Amino acid sequence: MGIPELTVKLQTLSPEDYNMVVMLVDRLAGRPSDILKTARKKYLKKNPMSMDEIDEEIEKYRSEKWG
């Protein structure tokens, strides 16, 4: 689904549903998924990095994937 289709769907939500979607996105964006946690652990075994450096890599990955 592209951004235009997603925008149309979001605009048709009720205020309550929209607020719920925003809350869920905020929660998910605030913490890495299990996949990213597992990748972080594997990466740490091979490359000792600080948690800040790992978090920067995660944010870089997210911005590249979702623009």
Secondary structure, DSSP 8 states (H G I E B T S, - for coil): --HHHHHHHHHTS-HHHHHHHHHHHHHHHHS--HHHHHHHHHHHHHS---HHHHHHHHHHHHHHHH-
